[in-house]
């Protein structure tokens, strides 16, 4: 069973509270969870946030949607992932996602999950050395055993904060697989770090969601192209 762990916190340094910022009348994280719910491969979702009081509204909102919530260390995110994974002992695969990606594409997530299984890999992602997917569609998939080992053995603070480097930095110890697409869209930025990123996402939802709630990556690309053409 595939468990998605969505990493979220309110104390983003560049755009505090962004995960609860309204997007077409709903918190941004709610919009992302809605898109993740369309995945054919994800069996459960756990939102991994911190025990910091600033994350109380986030935890309450997500729990109110019916999703599992794990609260752990604000800074040791790897430990937080270990705790979230423990809530779903039947999961043999873990998908790492971050809550600043409200345009997440469930088909890309499913393809990355499939690529790990087909390769017999311990870890797979769609962010190889030469990226082909937009920033904001990042997916990392790993075996339960690989994540558990990282939780036990990682000592480098960078590896504790960023969850997966312990795995992908060790290609001699873990089998790695990477997913690419024929036409690169790496120049596109769909992750929300800055106010202008949030403005872009709000515009996408306002223009696409009312007529097509399950709008696709292709729809967003077409919208950007049309907008660029109009501006020109």
Phi and psi restraints in degrees (value plus and minus 20) as a CYANA .aco file:
   2 UNK   PHI    -118.1   -78.1
   2 UNK   PSI     101.0   141.0
   3 UNK   PHI    -124.8   -84.8
   3 UNK   PSI     105.1   145.1
   4 UNK   PHI    -115.6   -75.6
   4 UNK   PSI     108.1   148.1
   5 UNK   PHI    -130.8   -90.8
   5 UNK   PSI      97.7   137.7
   6 UNK   PHI    -121.5   -81.5
   6 UNK   PSI      94.2   134.2
   7 UNK   PHI    -103.5   -63.5
   7 UNK   PSI     104.9   144.9
   8 UNK   PHI    -168.4  -128.4
   8 UNK   PSI     125.1   165.1
   9 UNK   PHI    -176.5  -136.5
   9 UNK   PSI     139.3   179.3
  10 UNK   PHI    -109.9   -69.9
  10 UNK   PSI     -36.2     3.8
  11 UNK   PHI    -116.1   -76.1
  11 UNK   PSI      20.0    60.0
  12 UNK   PHI     -79.0   -39.0
  12 UNK   PSI     114.5   154.5
  13 UNK   PHI     -91.1   -51.1
  13 UNK   PSI     -55.1   -15.1
  14 UNK   PHI    -107.9   -67.9
  14 UNK   PSI     -51.6   -11.6
  15 UNK   PHI    -165.2  -125.2
  15 UNK   PSI      56.2    96.2
  16 UNK   PHI     -76.0   -36.0
  16 UNK   PSI     118.7   158.7
  17 UNK   PHI      56.0    96.0
  17 UNK   PSI      -8.7    31.3
  18 UNK   PHI     -80.8   -40.8
  18 UNK   PSI     -54.0   -14.0
  19 UNK   PHI     -85.8   -45.8
  19 UNK   PSI     -41.0    -1.0
  20 UNK   PHI    -125.7   -85.7
  20 UNK   PSI     -12.6    27.4
  21 UNK   PHI     -85.6   -45.6
  21 UNK   PSI     118.2   158.2
  22 UNK   PHI     -89.8   -49.8
  22 UNK   PSI     115.4   155.4
  23 UNK   PHI    -150.2  -110.2
  23 UNK   PSI      88.0   128.0
  24 UNK   PHI      32.1    72.1
  24 UNK   PSI      25.0    65.0
  25 UNK   PHI      67.0   107.0
  25 UNK   PSI     -20.8    19.2
  26 UNK   PHI    -150.7  -110.7
  26 UNK   PSI     129.5   169.5
  27 UNK   PHI     -76.3   -36.3
  27 UNK   PSI     124.6   164.6
  28 UNK   PHI     -73.9   -33.9
  28 UNK   PSI     -60.3   -20.3
  29 UNK   PHI     -85.9   -45.9
  29 UNK   PSI     -51.5   -11.5
  30 UNK   PHI     -85.6   -45.6
  30 UNK   PSI     -58.8   -18.8
  31 UNK   PHI     -83.3   -43.3
  31 UNK   PSI     -61.1   -21.1
  32 UNK   PHI     -87.2   -47.2
  32 UNK   PSI     -62.9   -22.9
  33 UNK   PHI     -81.0   -41.0
  33 UNK   PSI     -55.7   -15.7
  34 UNK   PHI     -81.0   -41.0
  34 UNK   PSI     -63.3   -23.3
  35 UNK   PHI     -88.4   -48.4
  35 UNK   PSI     -59.4   -19.4
  36 UNK   PHI     -83.4   -43.4
  36 UNK   PSI     -49.7    -9.7
  37 UNK   PHI     -85.3   -45.3
  37 UNK   PSI     -33.4     6.6
  38 UNK   PHI    -106.0   -66.0
  38 UNK   PSI     -26.9    13.1
  39 UNK   PHI     -83.1   -43.1
  39 UNK   PSI     118.7   158.7
  40 UNK   PHI    -107.8   -67.8
  40 UNK   PSI     -28.9    11.1
  41 UNK   PHI    -127.9   -87.9
  41 UNK   PSI     -51.3   -11.3
  42 UNK   PHI     -93.1   -53.1
  42 UNK   PSI     106.8   146.8
  43 UNK   PHI    -112.4   -72.4
  43 UNK   PSI     -60.1   -20.1
  44 UNK   PHI    -160.5  -120.5
  44 UNK   PSI     136.1   176.1
  45 UNK   PHI    -145.2  -105.2
  45 UNK   PSI     112.0   152.0
  46 UNK   PHI    -139.8   -99.8
  46 UNK   PSI     109.3   149.3
  47 UNK   PHI    -111.2   -71.2
  47 UNK   PSI     101.8   141.8
  48 UNK   PHI    -122.6   -82.6
  48 UNK   PSI      88.8   128.8
  49 UNK   PHI    -144.9  -104.9
  49 UNK   PSI    -190.2  -150.2
  50 UNK   PHI    -125.7   -85.7
  50 UNK   PSI     149.6   189.6
  51 UNK   PHI    -104.7   -64.7
  51 UNK   PSI     -20.6    19.4
  52 UNK   PHI     -82.1   -42.1
  52 UNK   PSI     121.4   161.4
  53 UNK   PHI     -79.2   -39.2
  53 UNK   PSI     -47.1    -7.1
  54 UNK   PHI     -83.1   -43.1
  54 UNK   PSI     -41.9    -1.9
  55 UNK   PHI    -113.3   -73.3
  55 UNK   PSI     -15.4    24.6
  56 UNK   PHI     -78.9   -38.9
  56 UNK   PSI     -69.1   -29.1
  57 UNK   PHI     -81.5   -41.5
  57 UNK   PSI     -57.4   -17.4
  58 UNK   PHI     -82.7   -42.7
  58 UNK   PSI     -69.4   -29.4
  59 UNK   PHI     -81.9   -41.9
  59 UNK   PSI     -61.9   -21.9
  60 UNK   PHI     -84.6   -44.6
  60 UNK   PSI     -62.4   -22.4
  61 UNK   PHI     -83.5   -43.5
  61 UNK   PSI     -67.9   -27.9
  62 UNK   PHI     -84.2   -44.2
  62 UNK   PSI     -63.1   -23.1
  63 UNK   PHI     -81.0   -41.0
  63 UNK   PSI     -56.9   -16.9
  64 UNK   PHI     -84.6   -44.6
  64 UNK   PSI     -43.5    -3.5
  65 UNK   PHI    -101.5   -61.5
  65 UNK   PSI     -28.0    12.0
  66 UNK   PHI      74.9   114.9
  66 UNK   PSI      -9.6    30.4
  67 UNK   PHI    -114.5   -74.5
  67 UNK   PSI     132.2   172.2
  68 UNK   PHI     -90.1   -50.1
  68 UNK   PSI     125.7   165.7
  69 UNK   PHI    -150.0  -110.0
  69 UNK   PSI     111.9   151.9
  70 UNK   PHI    -137.4   -97.4
  70 UNK   PSI     113.4   153.4
  71 UNK   PHI    -137.1   -97.1
  71 UNK   PSI     105.3   145.3
  72 UNK   PHI    -164.6  -124.6
  72 UNK   PSI    -169.2  -129.2
  73 UNK   PHI     -83.3   -43.3
  73 UNK   PSI     119.9   159.9
  74 UNK   PHI     -91.6   -51.6
  74 UNK   PSI     -55.2   -15.2
  75 UNK   PHI    -122.3   -82.3
  75 UNK   PSI     -53.0   -13.0
  76 UNK   PHI    -110.1   -70.1
  76 UNK   PSI      61.6   101.6
  77 UNK   PHI     -91.6   -51.6
  77 UNK   PSI     -49.3    -9.3
  78 UNK   PHI     -82.2   -42.2
  78 UNK   PSI     -63.0   -23.0
  79 UNK   PHI     -82.7   -42.7
  79 UNK   PSI     -56.9   -16.9
  80 UNK   PHI     -82.0   -42.0
  80 UNK   PSI     -60.4   -20.4
  81 UNK   PHI     -85.5   -45.5
  81 UNK   PSI     -58.4   -18.4
  82 UNK   PHI     -81.5   -41.5
  82 UNK   PSI     -61.8   -21.8
  83 UNK   PHI     -86.0   -46.0
  83 UNK   PSI     -59.7   -19.7
  84 UNK   PHI     -85.0   -45.0
  84 UNK   PSI     -61.2   -21.2
  85 UNK   PHI     -82.5   -42.5
  85 UNK   PSI     -55.8   -15.8
  86 UNK   PHI     -85.1   -45.1
  86 UNK   PSI     -41.9    -1.9
  87 UNK   PHI     -89.8   -49.8
  87 UNK   PSI     -39.0     1.0
  88 UNK   PHI    -148.9  -108.9
  88 UNK   PSI      56.6    96.6
  89 UNK   PHI     -85.3   -45.3
  89 UNK   PSI     -38.6     1.4
  90 UNK   PHI    -101.1   -61.1
  90 UNK   PSI     -29.8    10.2
  91 UNK   PHI     -94.5   -54.5
  91 UNK   PSI     111.2   151.2
  92 UNK   PHI    -126.2   -86.2
  92 UNK   PSI     -27.9    12.1
  93 UNK   PHI    -154.0  -114.0
  93 UNK   PSI     119.2   159.2
  94 UNK   PHI    -140.3  -100.3
  94 UNK   PSI     112.2   152.2
  95 UNK   PHI    -128.6   -88.6
  95 UNK   PSI     101.5   141.5
  96 UNK   PHI    -115.3   -75.3
  96 UNK   PSI     105.8   145.8
  97 UNK   PHI    -154.3  -114.3
  97 UNK   PSI     136.9   176.9
  98 UNK   PHI    -140.2  -100.2
  98 UNK   PSI     128.3   168.3
  99 UNK   PHI    -104.6   -64.6
  99 UNK   PSI      -1.3    38.7
 100 UNK   PHI    -128.1   -88.1
 100 UNK   PSI       4.2    44.2
 101 UNK   PHI    -149.0  -109.0
 101 UNK   PSI      48.5    88.5
 102 UNK   PHI     -94.2   -54.2
 102 UNK   PSI     -21.6    18.4
 103 UNK   PHI    -124.2   -84.2
 103 UNK   PSI       0.0    40.0
 104 UNK   PHI     -66.8   -26.8
 104 UNK   PSI     118.1   158.1
 105 UNK   PHI    -127.0   -87.0
 105 UNK   PSI      92.2   132.2
 106 UNK   PHI     -83.6   -43.6
 106 UNK   PSI     -48.2    -8.2
 107 UNK   PHI     -91.3   -51.3
 107 UNK   PSI     -54.1   -14.1
 108 UNK   PHI     -90.1   -50.1
 108 UNK   PSI     -60.0   -20.0
 109 UNK   PHI     -79.5   -39.5
 109 UNK   PSI     -68.3   -28.3
 110 UNK   PHI     -83.8   -43.8
 110 UNK   PSI     -59.0   -19.0
 111 UNK   PHI     -85.3   -45.3
 111 UNK   PSI     -55.9   -15.9
 112 UNK   PHI     -90.5   -50.5
 112 UNK   PSI     -59.6   -19.6
 113 UNK   PHI     -79.5   -39.5
 113 UNK   PSI     -65.8   -25.8
 114 UNK   PHI     -83.7   -43.7
 114 UNK   PSI     -58.4   -18.4
 115 UNK   PHI     -84.6   -44.6
 115 UNK   PSI     -55.9   -15.9
 116 UNK   PHI     -84.9   -44.9
 116 UNK   PSI     -64.9   -24.9
 117 UNK   PHI     -86.8   -46.8
 117 UNK   PSI     -62.9   -22.9
 118 UNK   PHI     -84.8   -44.8
 118 UNK   PSI     -53.5   -13.5
 119 UNK   PHI    -105.3   -65.3
 119 UNK   PSI     -31.1     8.9
 120 UNK   PHI      43.8    83.8
 120 UNK   PSI      12.9    52.9
 121 UNK   PHI    -110.1   -70.1
 121 UNK   PSI     139.5   179.5
 122 UNK   PHI    -102.0   -62.0
 122 UNK   PSI     -45.9    -5.9
 123 UNK   PHI    -169.2  -129.2
 123 UNK   PSI     119.0   159.0
 124 UNK   PHI    -161.0  -121.0
 124 UNK   PSI     129.8   169.8
 125 UNK   PHI    -171.1  -131.1
 125 UNK   PSI     147.9   187.9
 126 UNK   PHI    -124.9   -84.9
 126 UNK   PSI       4.6    44.6
 127 UNK   PHI    -145.2  -105.2
 127 UNK   PSI      44.9    84.9
 128 UNK   PHI     -90.1   -50.1
 128 UNK   PSI    -195.5  -155.5
 129 UNK   PHI     -77.2   -37.2
 129 UNK   PSI     -56.5   -16.5
 130 UNK   PHI    -128.6   -88.6
 130 UNK   PSI      80.3   120.3
 131 UNK   PHI     -89.4   -49.4
 131 UNK   PSI     124.2   164.2
 132 UNK   PHI    -146.4  -106.4
 132 UNK   PSI     -31.0     9.0
 133 UNK   PHI    -119.0   -79.0
 133 UNK   PSI     133.5   173.5
 134 UNK   PHI     -79.2   -39.2
 134 UNK   PSI     128.7   168.7
 135 UNK   PHI     -84.9   -44.9
 135 UNK   PSI     102.8   142.8
 136 UNK   PHI      97.0   137.0
 136 UNK   PSI     -26.6    13.4
 137 UNK   PHI    -133.4   -93.4
 137 UNK   PSI       1.9    41.9
 138 UNK   PHI     -86.8   -46.8
 138 UNK   PSI     116.2   156.2
 139 UNK   PHI    -156.4  -116.4
 139 UNK   PSI     115.8   155.8
 140 UNK   PHI    -147.6  -107.6
 140 UNK   PSI     113.0   153.0
 141 UNK   PHI    -148.3  -108.3
 141 UNK   PSI     113.5   153.5
 142 UNK   PHI    -165.1  -125.1
 142 UNK   PSI     139.0   179.0
 143 UNK   PHI     -92.3   -52.3
 143 UNK   PSI     134.3   174.3
 144 UNK   PHI     -78.2   -38.2
 144 UNK   PSI     -59.7   -19.7
 145 UNK   PHI     -85.1   -45.1
 145 UNK   PSI     -59.8   -19.8
 146 UNK   PHI     -85.0   -45.0
 146 UNK   PSI     -63.7   -23.7
 147 UNK   PHI     -86.6   -46.6
 147 UNK   PSI     -60.0   -20.0
 148 UNK   PHI     -82.1   -42.1
 148 UNK   PSI     -60.0   -20.0
 149 UNK   PHI     -85.5   -45.5
 149 UNK   PSI     -61.3   -21.3
 150 UNK   PHI     -79.4   -39.4
 150 UNK   PSI     -63.5   -23.5
 151 UNK   PHI     -79.3   -39.3
 151 UNK   PSI     -59.2   -19.2
 152 UNK   PHI     -94.8   -54.8
 152 UNK   PSI     -59.9   -19.9
 153 UNK   PHI    -127.7   -87.7
 153 UNK   PSI     -42.3    -2.3
 154 UNK   PHI     -84.6   -44.6
 154 UNK   PSI     108.9   148.9
 155 UNK   PHI    -139.7   -99.7
 155 UNK   PSI     -45.3    -5.3
 156 UNK   PHI     -84.5   -44.5
 156 UNK   PSI     106.4   146.4
 157 UNK   PHI     -74.8   -34.8
 157 UNK   PSI     -55.0   -15.0
 158 UNK   PHI     -83.2   -43.2
 158 UNK   PSI     -60.9   -20.9
 159 UNK   PHI     -90.2   -50.2
 159 UNK   PSI     -50.4   -10.4
 160 UNK   PHI     -92.7   -52.7
 160 UNK   PSI     -56.1   -16.1
 161 UNK   PHI     -97.1   -57.1
 161 UNK   PSI     -55.8   -15.8
 162 UNK   PHI    -125.2   -85.2
 162 UNK   PSI     -15.1    24.9
 163 UNK   PHI      54.6    94.6
 163 UNK   PSI     -78.4   -38.4
 164 UNK   PHI    -122.3   -82.3
 164 UNK   PSI     -30.9     9.1
 165 UNK   PHI     -76.4   -36.4
 165 UNK   PSI     -52.6   -12.6
 166 UNK   PHI     -75.1   -35.1
 166 UNK   PSI     -54.0   -14.0
 167 UNK   PHI    -101.2   -61.2
 167 UNK   PSI     -77.0   -37.0
 168 UNK   PHI     -96.1   -56.1
 168 UNK   PSI     -32.5     7.5
 169 UNK   PHI     -98.8   -58.8
 169 UNK   PSI     -26.0    14.0
 170 UNK   PHI    -143.3  -103.3
 170 UNK   PSI      44.5    84.5
 171 UNK   PHI     -84.9   -44.9
 171 UNK   PSI     -36.4     3.6
 172 UNK   PHI    -101.2   -61.2
 172 UNK   PSI     -32.7     7.3
 173 UNK   PHI    -133.7   -93.7
 173 UNK   PSI     -42.6    -2.6
 174 UNK   PHI    -146.4  -106.4
 174 UNK   PSI     121.5   161.5
 175 UNK   PHI    -104.9   -64.9
 175 UNK   PSI     104.5   144.5
 176 UNK   PHI    -131.8   -91.8
 176 UNK   PSI     127.4   167.4
 177 UNK   PHI    -157.8  -117.8
 177 UNK   PSI     127.6   167.6
 178 UNK   PHI    -153.1  -113.1
 178 UNK   PSI     122.4   162.4
 179 UNK   PHI    -128.3   -88.3
 179 UNK   PSI     110.5   150.5
 180 UNK   PHI    -149.6  -109.6
 180 UNK   PSI     145.0   185.0
 181 UNK   PHI    -142.2  -102.2
 181 UNK   PSI     135.6   175.6
 182 UNK   PHI     -81.8   -41.8
 182 UNK   PSI     -59.4   -19.4
 183 UNK   PHI    -126.4   -86.4
 183 UNK   PSI     100.2   140.2
 184 UNK   PHI     -95.5   -55.5
 184 UNK   PSI     114.6   154.6
 185 UNK   PHI    -138.9   -98.9
 185 UNK   PSI       5.9    45.9
 186 UNK   PHI     -85.4   -45.4
 186 UNK   PSI     -36.8     3.2
 187 UNK   PHI     -97.7   -57.7
 187 UNK   PSI     -30.2     9.8
 188 UNK   PHI    -108.3   -68.3
 188 UNK   PSI     119.9   159.9
 189 UNK   PHI    -140.1  -100.1
 189 UNK   PSI      88.4   128.4
 190 UNK   PHI    -138.6   -98.6
 190 UNK   PSI     -11.4    28.6
 191 UNK   PHI    -108.7   -68.7
 191 UNK   PSI     131.3   171.3
 192 UNK   PHI    -124.6   -84.6
 192 UNK   PSI      84.2   124.2
 193 UNK   PHI    -140.7  -100.7
 193 UNK   PSI     -46.3    -6.3
 194 UNK   PHI    -149.4  -109.4
 194 UNK   PSI     140.7   180.7
 195 UNK   PHI     -73.9   -33.9
 195 UNK   PSI     -58.1   -18.1
 196 UNK   PHI     -87.5   -47.5
 196 UNK   PSI     -49.0    -9.0
 197 UNK   PHI     -86.8   -46.8
 197 UNK   PSI     -63.1   -23.1
 198 UNK   PHI     -84.4   -44.4
 198 UNK   PSI     -60.0   -20.0
 199 UNK   PHI     -81.3   -41.3
 199 UNK   PSI     -59.9   -19.9
 200 UNK   PHI     -83.1   -43.1
 200 UNK   PSI     -67.1   -27.1
 201 UNK   PHI     -82.3   -42.3
 201 UNK   PSI     -63.2   -23.2
 202 UNK   PHI     -79.7   -39.7
 202 UNK   PSI     -60.9   -20.9
 203 UNK   PHI     -84.3   -44.3
 203 UNK   PSI     -61.7   -21.7
 204 UNK   PHI     -79.7   -39.7
 204 UNK   PSI     -68.4   -28.4
 205 UNK   PHI     -84.5   -44.5
 205 UNK   PSI     -61.5   -21.5
 206 UNK   PHI     -83.5   -43.5
 206 UNK   PSI     -53.1   -13.1
 207 UNK   PHI    -111.4   -71.4
 207 UNK   PSI     -47.0    -7.0
 208 UNK   PHI    -127.5   -87.5
 208 UNK   PSI     -60.6   -20.6
 209 UNK   PHI     -81.8   -41.8
 209 UNK   PSI     -64.0   -24.0
 210 UNK   PHI     -76.6   -36.6
 210 UNK   PSI     -56.3   -16.3
 211 UNK   PHI    -113.6   -73.6
 211 UNK   PSI     -39.7     0.3
 212 UNK   PHI    -173.5  -133.5
 212 UNK   PSI      64.0   104.0
 213 UNK   PHI     -78.0   -38.0
 213 UNK   PSI     -49.1    -9.1
 214 UNK   PHI    -117.5   -77.5
 214 UNK   PSI      21.8    61.8
 215 UNK   PHI     -78.3   -38.3
 215 UNK   PSI     128.5   168.5
 216 UNK   PHI    -125.4   -85.4
 216 UNK   PSI     153.7   193.7
 217 UNK   PHI     -77.2   -37.2
 217 UNK   PSI     -62.2   -22.2
 218 UNK   PHI     -80.1   -40.1
 218 UNK   PSI     -56.2   -16.2
 219 UNK   PHI     -85.2   -45.2
 219 UNK   PSI     -60.8   -20.8
 220 UNK   PHI     -88.3   -48.3
 220 UNK   PSI     -62.0   -22.0
 221 UNK   PHI     -80.3   -40.3
 221 UNK   PSI     -65.0   -25.0
 222 UNK   PHI     -83.0   -43.0
 222 UNK   PSI     -58.8   -18.8
 223 UNK   PHI     -82.9   -42.9
 223 UNK   PSI     -64.4   -24.4
 224 UNK   PHI     -82.6   -42.6
 224 UNK   PSI     -62.1   -22.1
 225 UNK   PHI     -85.2   -45.2
 225 UNK   PSI     -62.7   -22.7
 226 UNK   PHI     -84.4   -44.4
 226 UNK   PSI     -60.7   -20.7
 227 UNK   PHI     -86.1   -46.1
 227 UNK   PSI     -59.3   -19.3
 228 UNK   PHI     -86.8   -46.8
 228 UNK   PSI     -59.2   -19.2
 229 UNK   PHI     -85.6   -45.6
 229 UNK   PSI     -59.7   -19.7
 230 UNK   PHI     -86.3   -46.3
 230 UNK   PSI     -59.2   -19.2
 231 UNK   PHI     -86.6   -46.6
 231 UNK   PSI     -54.4   -14.4
